[in-house]
Amino acid sequence: MRKISIFGATGSIGQNTIDLIRRAPDSYNVVALTGGANIERLAQDAIALRADIAVTAYDCHLPALQAALQGSGVEAAAGQTALLEAAARPADWIMSAIVGAAGLAPGLEALKHGTTLALANKESLVCAGQLLLQTAERYGARLLPVDSEHSAVFQGLVGEDIAAVERIIITASGGAFRDWPLEDLPKATLAQASSHPNWDMGQRITIDSASMFNKALEVIETKEYFGVRPDQIEVLVHPESLVHALVGFNDGAIMAHLGAADMRHAIGYALHWPERQSLPVERLDLARIGQLNFRAPDPARYPALRLANEVMARGGMMGAAFNAAKEQALDDFIAGRIRFTDMAVVVETVLEQMSGESDLIDAEMTLDNVGRVDHLARKQAARAAAERIG
């Protein structure tokens, strides 16, 4: 039996992973499940999967988790130290699906133990791609992409030489506001931004899809994971969300990966890699679909893509600053403190300020230094958001 752990088990990626595990319970020994404040869901899944340990990221929820697991034989723990200890437990395969920069430290800890890390936490590569890849190489661990776009590119490169790749095209649905008049965007509400036209995802990633900050992160992730130049990465708006990515080669050929808008495909591919196994996902009927549409993203509608290119051009740990500012701006939008369109303004303000922090941005990429950049960028983003309110 394969030993597996799921970090971020109560989120949408974690729940889809658990769905696949439950379909083959005799194939897996679940070591650890981690979550946040959804203690009921975390405890239920830990008991059902007979996990060795369940960990909540929040110390204040430990009593509730202990009560929910009483008599089950599942150990309960809480806090950052417990997350790192869970990541250090021997496992063959770990799903990294903690949302945001918080997923970096547990992912690094898992890699230090030579495990296969299925990476749905794109922020880890954005904040510290070099550190993550170097850690995997040093300890003989493996990183497998789980974002649908990067899984698609990964699959398109099987048997291919990356040197023959001219361009990588990742697609975006365009989010909730892809067809809105530009002048209406400042009036977009939280509820409107939280409704995705194609995918069933958590609130934060759904809003990031509407602003295309999610795609901006994925552009940086593409550069870091596949080692290509920024000018080789393109983004296309594809409203149907059926073509997840395309790889263009130096002979003019383009290989496209198509599949239903179901994250269980990318998760299942990483779970069973290097083999393919049957998955409970919809099979596409192209005759019924009839047509696929693509268009270039509007820079005025999606300034996040321009900011991603500026981040890659600056280099260093600017990715950590970008992600931290984005997370803080998103917090402020969700809390009703700033408008939807203010998020990009806040992030751009922080990038301008952080670009002058050369001693910090260009310092050695360590977990501590990434944390320092993250902390400063969040403070600056909160200040910039407060100025927007004023």
Phi, psi and omega per residue, in radians:
M1 nan 2.451 3.113
R2 -1.451 2.373 3.068
K3 -1.543 2.184 -3.116
I4 -2.311 2.684 3.015
S5 -2.283 2.649 3.128
I6 -2.231 1.964 3.100
F7 -1.705 2.156 -2.982
G8 1.502 0.729 -3.001
A9 -1.202 -0.428 -3.060
T10 -1.575 -0.114 3.083
G11 -1.444 -3.132 -3.051
S12 -1.130 -0.710 3.110
I13 -1.165 -0.778 3.115
G14 -1.053 -0.751 -3.136
Q15 -1.175 -0.637 3.059
N16 -1.183 -0.604 3.064
T17 -1.135 -0.780 3.122
I18 -1.076 -0.659 3.094
D19 -1.008 -0.738 3.124
L20 -1.214 -0.674 -3.137
I21 -1.126 -0.718 -3.119
R22 -1.132 -0.389 3.136
R23 -1.377 -0.230 3.109
A24 -2.460 1.066 -3.004
P25 -1.090 -0.457 -3.115
D26 -1.380 -0.096 -3.100
S27 -1.655 -0.196 -2.991
Y28 -2.335 2.481 2.976
N29 -1.952 1.922 -3.066
V30 -1.438 2.096 -3.112
V31 -1.500 -0.991 -3.042
A32 -2.450 2.469 2.936
L33 -2.126 2.374 3.086
T34 -2.225 2.669 3.134
G35 -2.714 -2.947 -3.131
G36 -1.934 -1.907 -3.049
A37 -1.658 -0.151 -3.141
N38 -1.450 1.295 -3.024
I39 -1.172 -0.675 -3.127
E40 -1.047 -0.818 -3.140
R41 -1.134 -0.761 -3.141
L42 -1.060 -0.803 -3.124
A43 -1.159 -0.753 -3.137
Q44 -1.055 -0.783 -3.128
D45 -1.203 -0.704 3.136
A46 -1.079 -0.706 3.115
I47 -1.200 -0.793 -3.105
A48 -1.099 -0.639 -3.103
L49 -1.623 -0.015 -3.137
R50 0.960 0.817 3.129
A51 -1.165 2.668 3.070
D52 -1.240 -0.679 -3.064
I53 -2.585 2.542 3.001
A54 -2.111 2.336 -3.063
V55 -2.228 2.249 2.954
T56 -1.741 2.482 -3.114
A57 -1.219 -0.261 -3.016
Y58 -1.932 2.107 3.141
D59 -0.993 -0.626 -3.071
C60 -1.130 -0.327 -3.115
H61 -1.673 0.024 -3.119
L62 -1.054 -0.806 3.127
P63 -1.003 -0.711 3.133
A64 -1.146 -0.692 3.122
L65 -1.171 -0.740 3.110
Q66 -1.061 -0.725 3.136
A67 -1.144 -0.721 -3.119
A68 -1.190 -0.477 -3.101
L69 -1.718 0.002 -3.070
Q70 -0.985 2.234 3.116
G71 1.430 -0.036 -3.088
S72 -1.532 -0.339 -3.047
G73 1.518 -0.052 3.104
V74 -1.554 2.235 3.123
E75 -1.279 2.536 3.102
A76 -2.016 2.479 3.102
A77 -2.665 2.902 -3.097
A78 -2.623 2.704 3.026
G79 1.689 3.000 -3.067
Q80 -1.111 -0.733 3.136
T81 -1.081 -0.706 3.120
A82 -1.140 -0.647 3.085
L83 -1.079 -0.778 -3.135
L84 -1.167 -0.667 3.103
E85 -1.146 -0.651 3.090
A86 -1.156 -0.674 3.120
A87 -1.151 -0.442 -3.125
A88 -1.461 -0.201 3.136
R89 -1.191 2.403 -3.091
P90 -0.977 2.236 3.102
A91 -2.650 2.586 3.107
D92 -1.437 -0.509 -2.999
W93 -2.635 2.257 3.135
I94 -2.229 2.242 3.009
M95 -1.500 2.131 3.101
S96 -1.788 1.670 -3.066
A97 -2.230 0.332 3.003
I98 -1.170 2.343 -3.068
V99 -1.389 2.351 3.005
G100 1.517 -3.000 -3.106
A101 -1.084 -0.339 -3.139
A102 -1.077 -0.327 -3.130
G103 -1.432 -0.165 -3.046
L104 -1.165 -0.918 -3.049
A105 -1.080 -0.817 3.083
P106 -1.080 -0.646 3.109
G107 -1.116 -0.770 3.097
L108 -1.084 -0.719 3.133
E109 -1.089 -0.730 3.120
A110 -1.099 -0.738 -3.133
L111 -1.098 -0.549 3.136
K112 -1.148 -0.223 3.134
H113 -1.895 0.283 2.975
G114 1.253 0.364 -3.091
T115 -1.463 2.958 2.952
T116 -1.563 2.127 -3.114
L117 -1.873 1.975 3.048
A118 -1.473 1.944 -2.913
L119 -1.725 1.792 2.969
A120 -1.733 -0.161 -3.135
N121 -1.536 1.463 -3.068
K122 -1.068 -0.468 -3.097
E123 -1.075 -0.486 3.125
S124 -1.062 -0.783 3.132
L125 -1.269 -0.587 3.117
V126 -1.173 -0.753 -3.076
C127 -1.362 -0.638 -2.973
A128 -2.677 0.883 -3.099
G129 -0.992 -0.816 -3.126
Q130 -1.043 -0.769 -3.135
L131 -1.135 -0.731 -3.114
L132 -1.136 -0.811 -3.109
L133 -1.196 -0.681 3.106
Q134 -1.158 -0.650 3.103
T135 -1.146 -0.741 3.109
A136 -1.069 -0.766 3.138
E137 -1.143 -0.743 -3.090
R138 -1.089 -0.661 -3.040
Y139 -1.813 0.164 3.097
G140 1.186 0.491 3.119
A141 -1.622 3.011 -3.104
R142 -2.281 2.396 3.051
L143 -1.868 2.188 3.073
L144 -2.060 2.266 -3.106
P145 -1.311 2.468 3.122
V146 -2.072 -0.365 2.971
D147 -0.891 2.409 -3.052
S148 -1.011 -0.660 -3.111
E149 -1.193 -0.769 -3.070
H150 -1.343 -0.530 2.981
S151 -1.097 -0.712 3.130
A152 -1.113 -0.756 3.100
V153 -1.112 -0.798 3.132
F154 -0.959 -0.775 3.134
Q155 -1.202 -0.632 3.129
G156 -1.193 -0.312 -3.116
L157 -1.703 -0.016 3.131
V158 -1.033 2.144 -3.140
G159 1.397 0.047 -3.101
E160 -1.876 2.769 3.078
D161 -1.668 2.132 -3.118
I162 -1.030 -0.423 3.122
A163 -1.182 -0.340 3.130
A164 -1.537 -0.032 -3.110
V165 -1.461 2.179 3.068
E166 -1.579 -0.663 -3.090
R167 -2.726 2.700 3.051
I168 -2.154 2.206 -3.113
I169 -1.971 2.059 3.056
I170 -1.869 2.508 -3.042
T171 -1.771 2.755 3.108
A172 -2.396 2.444 3.104
S173 -1.156 -0.493 -3.035
G174 1.692 -0.219 3.048
G175 1.255 -2.974 -3.002
A176 -1.137 -0.431 -2.999
F177 -1.980 0.406 -3.041
R178 -1.115 -0.444 -3.106
D179 -2.004 0.179 3.112
W180 -1.285 2.584 2.939
P181 -1.064 2.420 -3.093
L182 -1.003 -0.625 -3.080
E183 -1.204 -0.240 3.136
D184 -1.582 -0.237 -3.062
L185 -1.031 -0.703 3.125
P186 -1.053 -0.358 -3.103
K187 -1.644 0.025 -3.108
A188 -1.074 2.333 -3.119
T189 -1.591 2.894 3.096
L190 -1.057 -0.754 -3.134
A191 -1.097 -0.712 3.129
Q192 -1.158 -0.709 -3.135
A193 -1.247 -0.337 -3.079
S194 -1.607 0.131 -3.119
S195 -1.978 1.952 -3.109
H196 -1.613 2.423 -3.098
P197 -1.263 -0.372 -3.030
N198 -2.203 -0.762 -2.985
W199 -1.756 2.615 3.022
D200 -1.784 1.748 -3.038
M201 -2.323 3.037 3.069
G202 -1.189 2.904 -3.049
Q203 -1.076 -0.796 -3.025
R204 -1.119 -0.800 -3.117
I205 -1.229 -0.501 3.095
T206 -1.179 -0.730 3.080
I207 -1.159 -0.701 3.100
D208 -1.091 -0.512 3.072
S209 -1.222 -0.694 3.138
A210 -1.123 -0.649 3.122
S211 -1.519 -0.233 -3.030
M212 1.151 0.321 2.961
F213 -1.136 -0.549 3.082
N214 -1.061 -0.759 3.138
K215 -1.220 -0.610 3.084
A216 -1.052 -0.750 3.070
L217 -1.085 -0.679 -3.107
E218 -1.217 -0.533 3.052
V219 -1.097 -0.806 3.108
I220 -1.132 -0.706 3.108
E221 -1.053 -0.691 3.122
T222 -1.074 -0.789 3.118
K223 -1.047 -0.821 -3.069
E224 -1.191 -0.833 -3.018
Y225 -1.252 -0.780 -3.032
F226 -1.665 -0.139 3.070
G227 1.205 0.520 3.130
V228 -1.701 2.897 3.123
R229 -1.359 2.659 3.095
P230 -0.987 -0.616 -3.109
D231 -1.280 -0.103 3.077
Q232 -1.608 -0.044 -3.059
I233 -1.858 2.226 3.134
E234 -2.162 2.722 3.069
V235 -2.175 2.344 3.046
L236 -2.185 2.412 2.998
V237 -1.407 2.183 -3.087
H238 -2.323 1.629 -2.975
P239 -1.013 -0.501 -3.084
E240 -1.326 -0.349 -3.126
S241 0.954 0.697 3.104
L242 -1.875 -0.566 2.990
V243 -1.622 2.015 -3.015
H244 -1.583 -0.509 3.078
A245 -2.936 2.815 3.090
L246 -2.364 2.515 3.096
V247 -2.072 2.128 3.126
G248 -1.776 2.332 -3.064
F249 -1.902 2.948 -3.036
N250 -1.259 -0.099 3.049
D251 -1.706 0.131 3.115
G252 1.601 -0.145 3.141
A253 -1.308 2.571 3.038
I254 -2.200 2.212 3.079
M255 -1.844 2.178 -3.102
A256 -1.943 2.500 3.060
H257 -1.874 2.124 3.139
L258 -2.010 2.575 3.069
G259 -3.082 2.831 3.113
A260 -1.098 2.741 3.114
A261 -1.345 1.297 -3.062
D262 -2.493 2.010 -3.069
M263 -1.170 -0.215 3.124
R264 -1.159 -0.343 3.084
H265 -1.190 -0.927 -3.128
A266 -1.128 -0.694 3.115
I267 -1.110 -0.812 -3.118
G268 -1.123 -0.638 3.114
Y269 -1.098 -0.768 3.119
A270 -1.191 -0.635 -3.115
L271 -1.148 -0.666 -3.061
H272 -1.751 -0.128 -3.082
W273 -0.913 2.445 0.180
P274 -1.574 0.166 3.107
E275 -1.678 2.906 2.970
R276 -1.947 2.428 3.060
Q277 -2.300 2.753 -3.112
S278 -1.039 2.392 -3.135
L279 -2.213 2.590 -3.104
P280 -1.454 1.020 -3.139
V281 -2.057 2.740 -3.129
E282 -1.100 2.435 3.024
R283 -1.614 2.264 -3.069
L284 -1.248 2.397 3.013
D285 -1.896 1.617 -3.032
L286 -1.143 -0.555 3.104
A287 -1.127 -0.664 3.106
R288 -1.239 -0.698 3.138
I289 -1.110 -0.753 2.982
G290 1.456 -0.875 -3.109
Q291 -2.659 2.704 3.073
L292 -2.139 2.409 -3.047
N293 -2.052 2.504 3.131
F294 -2.447 2.546 3.014
R295 -2.691 2.726 3.112
A296 -1.233 2.500 3.096
P297 -1.218 2.464 3.136
D298 -1.380 2.039 -3.120
P299 -1.027 -0.564 -3.141
A300 -1.247 -0.545 3.135
R301 -1.402 -0.571 -3.022
Y302 -2.229 1.212 3.141
P303 -1.127 -0.287 3.140
A304 -1.022 -0.581 -3.125
L305 -1.173 -0.706 3.071
R306 -1.093 -0.727 -3.137
L307 -1.121 -0.631 3.097
A308 -1.092 -0.712 3.107
N309 -1.135 -0.637 3.092
E310 -1.165 -0.662 3.099
V311 -1.084 -0.803 -3.125
M312 -1.159 -0.630 3.122
A313 -1.169 -0.643 -3.130
R314 -1.284 -0.693 3.090
G315 1.296 -2.773 -3.085
G316 1.082 -2.412 3.129
M317 -1.779 0.498 3.114
M318 -1.139 -0.461 3.079
G319 -1.076 -0.660 3.104
A320 -1.149 -0.688 3.097
A321 -1.142 -0.742 3.137
F322 -1.046 -0.865 -3.107
N323 -1.134 -0.750 -3.130
A324 -1.094 -0.767 3.126
A325 -1.117 -0.693 3.117
K326 -1.113 -0.767 -3.137
E327 -1.123 -0.729 3.129
Q328 -1.164 -0.750 3.116
A329 -1.092 -0.673 3.099
L330 -1.129 -0.745 3.070
D331 -0.978 -0.766 -3.098
D332 -1.199 -0.610 3.081
F333 -1.191 -0.783 -3.141
I334 -1.072 -0.631 3.141
A335 -1.364 -0.096 3.105
G336 1.445 0.274 -3.095
R337 -1.510 -0.449 3.113
I338 -2.349 2.892 3.120
R339 -1.444 2.907 3.125
F340 -0.977 -0.802 -3.088
T341 -1.310 -0.259 3.110
D342 -1.225 -0.396 -3.075
M343 -1.037 -0.800 -3.140
A344 -1.153 -0.623 3.122
V345 -1.131 -0.761 3.121
V346 -1.071 -0.816 -3.117
V347 -1.109 -0.752 3.134
E348 -1.102 -0.675 3.102
T349 -1.060 -0.758 -3.142
V350 -1.150 -0.727 3.140
L351 -1.086 -0.693 3.104
E352 -1.103 -0.713 3.137
Q353 -1.222 -0.743 -3.074
M354 -1.269 -0.413 -3.140
S355 -1.088 -0.417 3.112
G356 -1.518 -0.097 3.139
E357 -1.577 1.046 -3.029
S358 -1.066 -0.672 -3.118
D359 -1.055 -0.533 -3.132
L360 -1.613 -0.843 -3.092
I361 -1.105 -0.631 -3.078
D362 -1.723 0.189 3.098
A363 -1.236 2.961 3.098
E364 -1.012 2.389 -3.113
M365 -1.405 1.726 3.046
T366 -2.163 2.895 3.130
L367 -1.072 -0.697 3.130
D368 -1.124 -0.763 -3.130
N369 -1.192 -0.659 3.046
V370 -1.047 -0.719 3.111
G371 -1.093 -0.657 3.119
R372 -1.150 -0.767 3.097
V373 -1.070 -0.789 -3.133
D374 -1.019 -0.818 -3.091
H375 -1.102 -0.800 -3.120
L376 -1.152 -0.734 -3.123
A377 -1.128 -0.653 3.105
R378 -1.147 -0.714 3.111
K379 -1.084 -0.762 -3.132
Q380 -1.180 -0.628 3.127
A381 -1.180 -0.719 3.106
A382 -1.086 -0.680 3.119
R383 -1.175 -0.737 3.133
A384 -1.139 -0.654 3.113
A385 -1.152 -0.710 3.137
A386 -1.099 -0.621 3.106
E387 -1.194 -0.568 3.088
R388 -1.166 -0.662 3.127
I389 -1.141 -0.773 -3.125
G390 -1.107 nan nan
